[in-house]
Amino acid sequence: MARPKQETPTSGELEVLKVLWKRGPSTVREVLEELNQTGRKRAYTSVMSLMNVMSDKGLLDREPLGRAFQYSAKKPQEQTLGGIVGDLLGRVFEGSAPTLVAHLLEETKPNAIELDEIRKALEEYEQDNNN
């Protein structure tokens, strides 16, 4: 049976997207160099194959650059991350934002400064959505 198409990026795809959001348009070699700085070494052909699949899935744009290709993220970071959170909210938490937030707080155990930042974000959200 064929594997269902995943709407959100896989963890490997997300690693590539993070590099492209940080660097901007890049070649496979540039992405590979950045990824290999994180400790786990990857092969050029593996990264190239992944990026080609990502292009086919519509996650990346690919433009010829000499004998290579230059890739860029098709969607901005905020839009992609919003899609991931929305997918998680729907699939795992049955659309319940309070349950998601409760689990997030329990798992991350934010310190006082982080809790203040969360409160500030909530206040800003309420102001933006009450006007």
N, C-alpha and C positions, 0 to 999 in steps of 0.2 A: 504494500500500500504506500502511496506517495505521502511524503511528509507535508503537513499543511504549511502554507506560506505564512511566514511570520511577518507581521506588519511592522513591528519595532525591531531595531537593530539587535543582533546578537552581541554578546560581550566582546568578541573579537572585532566585530564591525564597529562597535562603540569606541574601542581603543583607536582604531584608524580615524574615525570621525573626530575624536578629541585632538589628535595631531593636526588634522586639517583645519579645525576651528582655530587652533592656536597659531599655526604657521601660515594659513592661507593656502592657495593653490600649490601643490607639491607633486613631485614625481614619486614613483614607487621607491626609488633609492633613498630619497629624502625622508619619506615616511618610515622606511625600514631603519634608517640610522636613528631616528627619534625613538622608535619603539624599542630598539636594542639598548638604548640607554637606561631603560627601566629594569634591566637585569636579565630577563628571559630572552635568550637569543632566538631569532626567527630567521628562516631562510628567505632569500630574495623571491624565489619562485612561489613560496607560500603566501607572502604578502601580495605579490602580483596577482595570484589567483583570487585571493580574497577581494582585492580592490576591483578586479574585473567582474566578479559576481555582484559586488555592491553597485557597480555601474549598471549592470543588467537589471538589478532590482530597483533602480531609480534612486538609490541613496547618494550616488556620486555623479558628477559631470566629468567627462573625459575629453580632453582636447589634445590633438597632436602637438608635440613640441620636439622638433627635430626627429630623431629616431625613437624617441620615447613618447610617453603620454604624460600630461599634467592633469591631476585630479583635483576636484574641489567638492566640498559638501554641497549637496543640492539644496538642503534646507538649513536655516540658521540654527544654532545650538538651542536656543530657547524653544523653538518650535518642535524640535526633535525630542528634547527632554520633556516637554509638555505632553507629547504623544506617549512617551514611555510611562510617565506618571498616570496618565489617563487610562492606559492599558492595564497597568497594575491595579489601579483603583477599581476598574470594572471587573477584571478577571479574578482578583484575589479578595478584594474587600466588598464585593457586590455593590459598588457605588457609594459606600459609606465613608465619607471624608473623616468624620470623627474617629472611626475605627482605625483608619489608616494613620491618622495623627497620633492616636494613642499607642499604636504599635511602634511607630517611628520614635516617639519619645522613650518608650520602654527599651528599645534596642540600642539607641544612641546615648541615652543618659546624658543629656546636655548639661553643661555647667551653667552657673548663674549668668555669665555674660551671654552665652548662647540663648538662654531662656529670655533674656531681655531683648535680644535681636528678634526672637520669634514673636514676642509680644508686640514689638514695634511693627513687624511685618503684618500682624493681624490688625493692628490699629490702622495702618495705611490701607490695607485691603478694605476694611469697613468704611473708611472715609471715601475711597475711590468708588465704592459701590453703593453709597448712600446719596451720592450727588447726581 
